Every structure is written in structure tokens, then in C-alpha cells.
Amino acid sequence: MQIRSQVLQLLATRGTDPRFHDSYLPKTIRAATGCRPHQVWEALYGLLADGLVYIDHDQQPSADNWRWK
């Protein structure tokens, strides 16, 4: 649950890059929590399943440019 809370805090923090690709938000989450990459993705998709975050495609063809919101 700690990772999920950190994700929500990061998404609410101005200046956090919420892009989908592993080099952006997931990397920031790993740095903040010290968790493993699979734990980051589990937290993100868990929050998505619970309806607390969503993926903004914003008509971008590349998943690298999608954003977590």
C-alpha cells in the first residue's frame, strides 16, 4: 500500500513527469520508494483497476508519450 500512496502523491506533485514509459514516472517511483520495477507496475495497474488513476492517450500513437493521471 505504501507504493500506491507514493504514486498518488507523485501524480499530485507539480513537476513530476507522468509519462507512461519506464524512464519517466516508473523510474521516479522506484527512486522514491526503493521498490523493484515489477512492484511499480503492479501498483500503477492496481490503481488503474481501482479507478484512482487512468492512462491519458491524448491521441498519441506511441505509448512512450501516454501519461498517467
Secondary structure, DSSP 4 states (H G I P E B T S, - for coil): -HHHHHHHHHHHSTT---BSSTTTHHHHHHHHH---HHHHHHHHHHHHHTTS--EE-TT-SSGGG-EE-
